[in-house]
Amino acid sequence: MDLPSQIRERLDAVGVLPGDVTEVFIRGAGAGGQKINKTSSTVVLRHGPTGLEVRCQEERSQAANRARAWVRFCEKLEERLRAAEAERKAAVAKMRKLMRKRSPRQKAILVAAKRHRAETLAARLAKE
């Protein structure tokens, strides 16, 4: 595959080998008449390991569709990485919040609530 250097760099940045991506040219569908129905100008890119698929049929030219498809493919991969990183950071922040020590004020409120519950229970038991 002869990909532009920008696309190769973006694929390297996300850790995807161009060989893992299957590139298929199929006939288009929809508006456009005879030209779109007779030529294989639609480009479909599939990445086996992630299951990501990109289809591009915006232009009449196969080469233009191919370039757009690769750019869109890289954008989707980068978005997935950003989402995974954000999810990981959220999980770390959640664990950090759960594991941090309570402030003296929070401890005092907790102890006061426990005392109140104990007094309520003792009053109930005393009535019986």
C-alpha positions in Angstrom: 0.0 0.0 0.0 1.4 3.3 -1.0 0.0 5.6 1.7 1.0 9.3 2.2 3.5 9.9 5.0 1.0 11.8 7.1 -1.3 8.8 7.2 1.5 6.4 8.0 2.6 8.7 10.8 -0.9 8.8 12.2 -1.3 5.0 12.0 2.1 4.6 13.7 1.0 6.9 16.5 -2.1 4.8 17.3 -0.2 1.5 16.8 -1.9 0.2 13.7 -0.1 -1.6 11.0 -1.3 -0.7 7.4 -1.2 -4.4 6.6 -3.9 -5.2 9.2 -6.3 -3.0 7.2 -8.2 -4.5 4.2 -9.0 -2.1 1.5 -11.9 -3.0 -0.8 -13.2 -1.0 -3.8 -16.9 -1.6 -4.5 -19.6 -0.2 -6.7 -21.4 2.7 -5.3 -25.1 3.2 -4.7 -27.6 6.0 -4.6 -27.7 9.3 -6.5 -25.2 9.8 -9.3 -26.7 7.7 -12.1 -24.8 5.5 -14.5 -21.4 6.8 -13.5 -21.7 5.8 -9.8 -23.4 2.5 -10.6 -20.8 1.3 -13.2 -17.5 2.2 -11.5 -16.0 0.8 -8.3 -15.3 4.2 -6.7 -16.6 3.4 -3.1 -13.8 2.6 -0.7 -14.3 0.3 2.3 -11.5 0.0 4.9 -11.7 -2.7 7.6 -9.4 -3.2 10.5 -9.5 -6.8 11.6 -8.2 -6.6 15.2 -10.6 -3.7 16.2 -13.4 -4.4 13.9 -13.5 -0.8 12.8 -15.0 -0.2 9.3 -15.0 3.0 7.3 -16.9 3.5 4.0 -16.4 6.5 1.7 -18.4 7.4 -1.4 -18.4 11.2 -1.3 -16.5 11.8 -4.5 -16.7 10.3 -8.0 -13.0 9.6 -8.0 -11.7 6.4 -6.4 -8.4 8.1 -5.5 -10.2 10.9 -3.7 -12.5 8.5 -1.9 -9.5 6.5 -0.8 -7.7 9.5 0.6 -10.8 10.6 2.5 -11.4 7.1 3.8 -7.9 6.8 5.2 -8.2 10.2 6.9 -11.5 9.3 8.4 -10.1 5.9 9.5 -7.3 7.6 11.3 -9.7 10.0 13.0 -11.9 7.2 14.2 -8.9 5.3 15.6 -7.6 8.4 17.4 -11.1 9.1 18.8 -11.2 5.6 20.2 -7.8 6.1 21.8 -8.9 9.4 23.3 -12.1 7.8 24.7 -10.2 4.9 26.2 -7.7 7.3 27.8 -10.5 9.4 29.2 -12.2 6.3 30.6 -8.9 5.2 32.2 -8.4 8.6 33.7 -12.0 8.7 35.1 -11.4 5.2 36.6 -8.2 6.4 38.3 -9.9 9.6 39.6 -12.8 7.5 40.9 -10.4 5.2 42.8 -8.4 8.1 44.1 -11.6 9.7 45.4 -12.8 6.4 47.0 -9.4 5.7 48.7 -8.7 9.2 50.1 -8.9 9.9 53.8 -11.9 11.6 55.2 -11.4 15.1 56.5 -11.8 15.8 60.3 -15.1 17.5 59.6 -16.5 14.5 57.7 -15.4 12.2 60.5 -17.1 14.3 63.0 -20.4 14.3 61.0 -20.1 10.5 60.6 -19.6 10.0 64.4 -22.5 12.3 65.2 -24.8 10.4 62.9 -23.8 7.1 64.5 -24.5 8.4 67.9 -27.9 9.7 66.8 -28.8 6.3 65.4 -27.6 4.6 68.6 -29.7 6.9 70.8 -32.8 6.3 68.6 -32.3 2.6 68.8 -31.8 2.8 72.6 -35.0 4.8 73.0 -36.9 2.3 71.0 -35.6 -0.6 73.0 -36.3 1.2 76.3 -40.0 1.5 75.3 -40.4 -2.3 75.0 
